Amino acid sequence: MSMSFESYMRDMVQPMRDDLTRIGVEELRTPDDVVEKLPTAEGTTLLVINSVCGCAAGQCRPGVAKALQHSVTPDHLFTVFAGQDKEATAKAREYLAPYPPSSPSIALFKDGNLVHFIQRHQIEDRSAEMIAADLTRAFEEYCQA
């Protein structure tokens, strides 16, 4: 019995999904999930556009994990997976205007308004520590009562 390409890809990306879900980030797998959770989340919300891109594995996900160890963090943690959950990602990107599609990327919302956004080009050449520092500054600015 041979494994389909889709099945292979699912198996290959599962550890990349697990990098975020094991630290409490909830996956939004469908457009309905996005519409149900993202615009209605009160307080602060972190949205990670996950990706198989090397910079996502090497810098983005570890940077997010490190930032979430900070004493101040967002109220809600969500992720969509670009290239895997395509419809959910497209729906999530509707809330990221005026920024063009970028994966990986990280968005912070406060009461439904985008207040901080880290695009792929701001992730690619930075260490996980630098990304975490950027996020923790944003957490301190927007996530405190």
C-alpha positions as CSV (number, residue, x, y, z in Angstrom):
1,M,0.0,0.0,0.0
2,S,1.6,3.3,-1.1
3,M,1.3,6.5,0.8
4,S,-0.4,9.4,-1.1
5,F,1.5,12.7,-1.5
6,E,-1.2,14.4,0.6
7,S,-0.8,11.9,3.4
8,Y,3.0,12.2,3.2
9,M,2.8,16.0,3.5
10,R,0.4,15.7,6.4
11,D,2.9,13.4,8.2
12,M,5.7,15.8,7.3
13,V,4.1,18.9,8.6
14,Q,2.6,17.4,11.8
15,P,5.7,18.1,13.9
16,M,5.6,21.7,12.6
17,R,2.0,22.0,13.8
18,D,2.9,20.4,17.1
19,D,5.6,23.0,17.7
20,L,2.8,25.5,18.3
21,T,-0.1,23.4,19.6
22,R,2.0,21.8,22.3
23,I,2.6,25.3,23.8
24,G,-1.1,26.1,23.8
25,V,-1.6,27.7,20.4
26,E,-5.0,26.6,18.9
27,E,-5.1,25.7,15.3
28,L,-7.8,27.2,13.1
29,R,-8.1,24.7,10.3
30,T,-11.2,26.0,8.4
31,P,-12.5,29.4,7.4
32,D,-15.4,28.8,9.8
33,D,-12.9,28.3,12.6
34,V,-11.3,31.6,11.7
35,V,-14.6,33.5,11.5
36,E,-15.8,32.0,14.8
37,K,-12.7,32.8,16.8
38,L,-10.5,35.6,15.4
39,P,-12.8,38.6,15.0
40,T,-14.8,37.8,18.2
41,A,-11.8,37.3,20.5
42,E,-11.9,39.9,23.3
43,G,-8.6,41.3,24.7
44,T,-5.4,40.4,22.9
45,T,-4.9,37.7,20.3
46,L,-1.8,36.3,18.7
47,L,-2.1,34.8,15.3
48,V,0.8,32.8,13.8
49,I,0.8,32.1,10.1
50,N,2.7,28.9,10.2
51,S,4.7,27.6,7.3
52,V,7.0,24.8,6.1
53,C,9.5,27.5,5.2
54,G,12.9,27.0,6.7
55,C,12.8,30.4,8.4
56,A,9.5,29.3,10.1
57,A,11.1,26.2,11.6
58,G,14.4,27.8,12.4
59,Q,13.2,31.2,13.8
60,C,9.5,31.9,13.8
61,R,8.1,29.0,15.8
62,P,11.0,29.0,18.4
63,G,10.7,32.8,18.7
64,V,6.9,32.5,19.4
65,A,7.6,29.7,21.9
66,K,10.2,31.8,23.7
67,A,8.0,34.9,23.7
68,L,5.1,32.9,25.3
69,Q,7.3,32.2,28.3
70,H,7.2,35.9,29.1
71,S,5.2,37.1,32.1
72,V,2.9,39.1,29.9
73,T,1.2,37.2,27.0
74,P,-1.9,37.6,24.8
75,D,-5.3,36.3,26.0
76,H,-5.8,34.1,22.9
77,L,-3.3,32.1,20.8
78,F,-4.2,31.0,17.3
79,T,-2.5,29.6,14.2
80,V,-3.3,28.8,10.6
81,F,-0.9,26.8,8.4
82,A,-0.1,28.4,5.1
83,G,0.0,25.9,2.2
84,Q,-1.8,23.3,4.3
85,D,-5.1,24.8,5.5
86,K,-5.3,27.1,2.5
87,E,-8.9,28.3,2.9
88,A,-8.4,29.0,6.7
89,T,-5.2,30.9,5.9
90,A,-6.9,33.0,3.2
91,K,-9.7,33.9,5.6
92,A,-7.2,34.8,8.3
93,R,-5.3,37.0,5.9
94,E,-8.5,39.1,5.4
95,Y,-7.9,40.4,8.9
96,L,-4.3,41.4,8.1
97,A,-4.9,44.3,5.7
98,P,-3.0,46.3,4.5
99,Y,-0.2,43.7,4.7
100,P,0.3,41.4,1.8
101,P,0.2,37.6,2.3
102,S,3.4,36.6,4.1
103,S,4.3,33.3,5.6
104,P,5.5,32.8,8.1
105,S,4.2,35.9,9.9
106,I,2.9,36.8,13.3
107,A,0.0,39.2,14.1
108,L,-1.1,40.7,17.4
109,F,-4.7,42.0,17.7
110,K,-6.2,44.0,20.5
111,D,-10.0,43.9,20.6
112,G,-10.1,42.7,17.0
113,N,-7.8,45.4,15.7
114,L,-4.4,44.6,14.2
115,V,-1.8,46.4,16.4
116,H,1.5,44.6,15.6
117,F,2.6,42.5,12.6
118,I,5.9,40.7,11.9
119,Q,6.2,39.8,8.2
120,R,8.3,37.1,6.7
121,H,11.1,39.5,5.7
122,Q,11.3,40.5,9.4
123,I,11.7,36.9,10.4
124,E,14.1,35.5,7.8
125,D,17.3,37.2,8.9
126,R,16.6,37.3,12.6
127,S,17.2,34.9,15.4
128,A,14.5,33.3,17.5
129,E,15.7,35.5,20.4
130,M,15.3,38.7,18.3
131,I,11.8,37.6,17.2
132,A,10.9,36.8,20.8
133,A,12.2,40.2,22.0
134,D,10.1,42.0,19.3
135,L,7.0,40.0,20.5
136,T,7.6,40.5,24.2
137,R,7.9,44.3,23.6
138,A,4.5,44.2,21.8
139,F,3.0,42.0,24.6
140,E,4.1,44.6,27.2
141,E,2.7,47.4,25.1
142,Y,-0.7,45.9,24.2
143,C,-1.4,42.9,26.5
144,Q,-1.3,44.6,29.9
145,A,-4.5,45.6,31.6
